[in-house]
Amino acid sequence: MRAGFPDFRLGSVLATSFTGTLTERHGDAVERIPTPQRLVDWLAVNGLAVDSCTAAQLELARELRESIHAAATAAASQGALPASAVDIINDRSVQGRAAAVLTPDGERQWQLSSASRVEDALGVIAADAIGIIAGERDGKLALCASPTCRAAFFDTSQSRTRRWCDMNTCGNRQKKARFNANQRKAT
């Protein structure tokens, strides 16, 4: 973590991890990519390294993030997808020119058209969002049970009944609050 910035919440699904760069949406919101350099850092941590990012590219990223969140929230609630969110996700997907390449270890890696193409990285994120929202991956979209978070996450648990976007943050916070409330009742 760079000094003075909140840690990233990392997950195994690129698109929903990206929406997690803004947390506590219904409480005291925490912006985890407040500067272009923090977006560069997040992309690098997620295998989409770029050399630089402009303020305009950061705004494109935030617009994509909020569109993915809106569409994933609607899909998790079995509601209609917001047309404007769908348009932005599709637009970012089409604008990206990344290619999937196979590493010698047998892993998929994304190759961007140039080292500074944030738009290529956003295209990869948008394509991942399209895959999960369209139901092409094994799992289901769900919303965090924390009333201050309500993040969309992709549940790949065997029973598909996961309640928290992240057990180490939202889950523990809710369990601790419930424990403390029970302790107060007991005294």
Protein Blocks (a to p, Z undefined) as FASTA:
>chain_A
ZZhiacddddfbfklmmmmmpghklmccddfblbfklmmmmmmmnopacfbdcfklmmmm
mmmmmmmmmmmmmmmnopacdfklmmmmmmmmmmpccdcdddfkopacdddfbfklmklm
mmmmmmmmmmmmnopagcdddddfbfklopacddfbfnlpafbfblklmmmmmmmmmmmm
mmmmmZZ
